[in-house]
Amino acid sequence: APIRGHAEHPGDILRAADSACYLAKRRGGKRVELHDPAVAPAVTRRDRDWARKVVAAIEEDRLQLHAQRVLSLHGADGRAPRLELLLRLDQGRGDPLLPGAFLPAARRHGLMPRVDHWVIGRALRYLAAWREAHPGLGPPTVSINLGDETVSGGDVEPVVREALASSAVPPSALCFEIGESVATTHAATSTRVVRELREAGCQVTLEHCGGGMAAFTLLRRMPVDYLKIAGHIVRGMARDPVDRVLATALNDVGHALGLGTIGTEVESADVLDALRGAGVDYAQGYRIRRPEPLDRALARLTAG
């Protein structure tokens, strides 16, 4: 977005750049777009339309929770089975929309805290119903991704405590995933949020670890329970010695700090073997199981 030197507000310049980025993605990515005031209003309208659809989906209960199994790589470890929760949007026809279609607009319009609060409440409703149907069995652990805006806002812990109090689900059944990027750019707030969530009895994962040396510094000061190795590193482990060494280093640092480690985006047997060889604790990805509706994933765990 050009800065022409006259009295432009910084926010307007950033919105123009964001509009150009959005258009570049819509046109296939891996390209440069110059902000065009003639095109921008149409792009902005479409973006606002998606934001309205997200709000309507929340109000009409058309968001859906899917889940993907997180597999222990070294047999039974005495911990509850793990699932990562993934979001979908039901349009009332055909397959539900994947998050890449609607969450970017939600982020740009500041809706992620509202989306995350819905996910927390709905996940606890599922777990409460599961506990009622299976008395005497501890619930699985479900991982919930918190948006960067939710974390940087710093006020998610009261929402979690209130939802837990009304559900009677043990706090340890929730594991919140916080991205390395927001933990780096909002270090003080992120650290406080992590501490508050753990004091509430929940678990916390630092995800996308490996984007840079920042991960090693973060792990020393942020009191998380798990680290999740970035998918691009995991995918490269079977063929790239540098990725393999980096994943092994992250795993070793995590274990030295007493953390569990998770490899994500596992799509082949070779990568799964490489994770086992590196000593990583858990893995998830299409090689293990594709995402499925949460009720089906819970039924599968019960049958198992």
C-alpha positions in Angstrom: 0.0 0.0 0.0 1.6 3.3 -1.1 2.3 6.0 1.5 2.0 9.2 -0.4 3.2 11.6 2.1 0.1 13.6 2.9 -1.9 13.3 6.1 -2.9 9.6 6.0 -3.8 7.9 9.2 -1.6 4.9 10.0 -4.6 2.7 10.6 -5.9 3.5 7.1 -2.6 2.5 5.5 -2.5 -0.8 7.4 -6.1 -1.5 6.4 -5.2 -0.8 2.8 -2.2 -3.2 3.0 -4.4 -5.8 4.6 -7.0 -5.5 1.8 -4.2 -6.0 -0.8 -2.9 -9.1 1.1 -6.5 -10.5 1.2 -6.9 -10.0 -2.5 -3.5 -11.6 -3.2 -4.6 -14.7 -1.2 -8.0 -14.8 -3.1 -6.0 -14.8 -6.4 -4.0 -17.8 -5.5 -1.2 -16.5 -3.2 2.5 -16.3 -4.0 2.0 -12.9 -5.6 2.1 -9.2 -4.9 -1.0 -6.9 -5.1 -0.8 -3.1 -5.0 -3.7 -1.6 -3.1 -6.3 -0.3 -5.6 -8.9 2.1 -4.1 -11.3 1.1 -7.0 -11.1 -2.6 -6.1 -10.8 -2.4 -2.4 -14.4 -1.6 -1.6 -15.6 -4.8 -3.2 -12.9 -6.8 -1.3 -13.9 -5.1 1.9 -17.6 -5.9 1.3 -16.9 -9.6 0.8 -14.8 -9.6 3.9 -17.6 -8.0 5.9 -20.0 -10.5 4.4 -17.9 -13.4 5.8 -17.7 -11.7 9.2 -21.5 -11.4 9.2 -21.8 -15.1 8.3 -19.5 -16.0 11.3 -21.6 -13.9 13.7 -24.8 -15.5 12.3 -23.3 -19.0 12.6 -22.5 -18.3 16.3 -26.0 -17.0 17.0 -27.8 -19.7 15.0 -25.5 -22.5 16.4 -24.2 -23.5 13.0 -20.5 -23.7 14.0 -19.4 -27.3 14.4 -16.7 -29.0 16.3 -14.6 -31.7 14.7 -11.7 -33.5 16.3 -8.4 -35.2 15.3 -6.8 -37.9 17.4 -3.4 -37.2 19.0 -1.6 -40.5 19.3 0.9 -41.5 22.0 4.0 -42.8 20.2 5.3 -44.9 23.0 2.3 -47.0 24.1 0.0 -46.3 27.1 1.4 -43.4 29.1 -1.2 -43.4 31.8 -2.7 -40.1 30.5 -6.1 -39.5 29.1 -6.6 -39.9 25.3 -6.1 -36.7 23.5 -8.1 -34.9 20.8 -7.5 -31.6 19.0 -10.7 -29.6 18.3 -11.1 -28.1 14.9 -13.8 -25.7 13.7 -16.2 -26.0 10.8 -19.1 -23.9 9.6 -22.4 -25.5 8.5 -24.0 -23.7 5.5 -26.9 -26.1 5.4 -25.8 -27.8 2.2 -23.1 -30.3 1.4 -19.9 -30.5 3.4 -19.2 -27.9 6.1 -16.7 -25.1 5.4 -13.1 -25.5 6.6 -11.8 -22.7 8.8 -9.6 -21.2 6.1 -12.7 -20.0 4.4 -14.1 -18.0 7.2 -11.7 -17.5 10.1 -9.4 -15.0 8.3 -12.3 -12.6 8.1 -13.2 -13.3 11.7 -9.7 -12.4 12.7 -9.7 -9.2 10.7 -12.9 -8.1 12.3 -12.0 -8.9 15.8 -14.3 -11.8 16.2 -11.8 -14.5 17.4 -12.5 -14.0 21.1 -16.2 -14.5 20.4 -15.5 -17.6 18.3 -13.1 -19.0 21.0 -15.6 -18.5 23.8 -18.2 -20.4 21.7 -15.7 -23.3 21.3 -14.9 -23.4 25.0 -18.6 -23.6 26.0 -19.5 -26.1 23.3 -16.5 -28.4 24.1 -17.5 -28.4 27.8 -21.1 -29.3 26.9 -19.8 -32.3 24.9 -17.5 -33.4 27.7 -20.2 -33.0 30.3 -22.6 -35.2 28.3 -19.8 -37.8 27.8 -19.1 -37.9 31.5 -22.8 -38.4 32.3 -23.0 -41.2 29.8 -19.8 -42.9 31.1 -19.8 -42.5 34.9 -16.5 -43.5 36.5 -14.5 -42.9 33.4 -12.3 -39.8 33.2 -12.9 -37.7 30.1 -10.4 -37.3 27.2 -8.2 -34.2 27.0 -9.4 -31.9 24.3 -7.0 -29.2 22.8 -8.5 -25.8 21.9 -6.6 -23.4 19.8 -6.8 -19.8 21.1 -6.7 -17.1 18.5 -3.8 -14.5 18.8 -6.4 -11.8 19.5 -7.9 -13.8 22.4 -4.5 -14.3 24.0 -3.3 -10.7 23.5 -6.6 -9.5 25.0 -5.6 -11.2 28.2 -9.1 -11.9 29.6 -9.9 -15.5 28.6 -9.3 -17.1 32.0 -12.6 -15.7 33.6 -14.5 -17.1 30.6 -12.9 -20.5 31.1 -13.5 -20.6 34.9 -17.2 -19.7 34.4 -17.7 -22.3 31.8 -15.9 -25.0 33.9 -18.0 -24.1 37.0 -21.3 -24.6 35.1 -20.2 -27.9 33.5 -18.6 -29.9 36.4 -15.9 -31.1 33.9 -12.4 -31.4 35.5 -10.2 -28.5 34.3 -7.4 -30.9 33.3 -9.7 -32.1 30.4 -8.9 -28.8 28.6 -5.6 -28.1 27.0 -5.3 -24.6 25.4 -2.9 -24.1 22.5 -1.2 -20.8 22.1 0.9 -19.8 19.1 4.6 -19.1 19.2 4.0 -15.8 17.3 1.6 -14.2 19.8 3.8 -15.5 22.7 6.7 -13.7 21.1 5.0 -10.4 20.2 2.9 -10.2 23.4 5.2 -12.0 25.8 4.1 -10.5 29.1 0.4 -10.9 28.4 0.8 -14.4 27.0 2.8 -15.5 30.0 0.2 -14.2 32.3 -2.6 -15.9 30.4 -0.7 -19.2 30.4 -0.1 -18.9 34.2 -3.8 -18.1 34.8 -5.0 -21.0 32.8 -2.7 -23.4 34.5 -3.7 -22.0 37.9 -7.3 -22.8 36.9 -6.2 -26.4 36.4 -6.0 -26.5 32.6 -3.1 -27.6 30.5 -1.4 -25.4 27.9 0.6 -26.1 24.7 2.9 -23.8 22.9 2.3 -24.6 19.3 4.1 -23.9 16.0 7.5 -24.2 17.8 10.4 -24.0 15.4 9.7 -20.8 13.5 13.0 -19.4 14.9 15.2 -19.4 17.9 12.5 -17.6 19.8 11.0 -21.0 20.6 13.9 -22.0 22.7 13.8 -18.7 24.7 10.0 -18.9 25.1 10.1 -22.4 26.5 12.5 -21.4 29.3 10.2 -18.7 30.6 6.6 -19.8 29.7 5.1 -22.3 32.1 3.4 -24.6 29.5 2.8 -28.3 29.7 3.5 -29.3 26.0 5.2 -28.0 23.0 4.0 -28.7 19.5 6.7 -28.9 16.8 5.8 -26.9 13.7 4.3 -28.9 10.9 6.8 -27.8 8.2 9.6 -29.2 10.4 7.8 -32.4 11.1 7.0 -32.9 7.4 10.6 -32.5 6.5 12.0 -34.9 9.0 12.1 -38.0 6.7 14.1 -36.3 4.0 15.9 -33.2 5.4 18.7 -33.7 8.0 18.3 -30.1 9.2 14.6 -30.5 10.0 15.4 -33.8 11.7 18.0 -32.2 13.9 15.8 -29.2 14.7 12.9 -31.5 15.7 15.2 -33.6 17.9 16.6 -30.4 19.5 13.1 -29.1 20.3 12.1 -32.5 21.7 15.2 -32.7 23.9 14.7 -29.1 25.2 11.1 -29.9 25.9 12.0 -33.0 27.8 14.7 -31.2 29.7 12.1 -28.8 30.9 9.6 -31.6 31.8 7.3 -30.9 28.9 5.4 -33.4 26.7 6.2 -33.0 22.9 3.8 -33.3 20.0 4.6 -33.7 16.3 1.9 -32.4 14.0 0.9 -32.7 10.3 2.2 -36.3 10.1 1.3 -37.6 6.6 3.5 -40.6 6.0 4.9 -43.7 7.8 8.5 -42.4 7.3 7.7 -39.2 9.3 6.0 -41.2 12.0 9.0 -43.4 12.3 11.3 -40.3 12.4 9.2 -38.9 15.3 9.5 -42.1 17.2 13.2 -42.2 16.6 13.6 -38.7 17.9 11.7 -39.6 21.1 8.7 -37.3 20.5 5.8 -38.2 22.8 2.7 -37.7 20.6 1.8 -37.3 16.9 -1.2 -36.2 14.9 -2.0 -35.9 11.3 -3.7 -37.6 8.4 -1.4 -40.7 8.7 -3.0 -41.3 12.1 -6.6 -40.1 11.6 -8.4 -37.5 9.7 -10.6 -35.0 11.5 -14.2 -36.2 12.1 -17.2 -34.8 14.0 -16.5 -34.6 17.7 -19.3 -36.9 18.7 -18.0 -39.5 16.4 -14.4 -39.1 17.7 -15.7 -39.5 21.3 -17.7 -42.6 20.3 -14.6 -44.1 18.8 -12.6 -43.5 22.0 -15.3 -45.1 24.0 -15.4 -48.1 21.8 -11.6 -48.4 22.0 
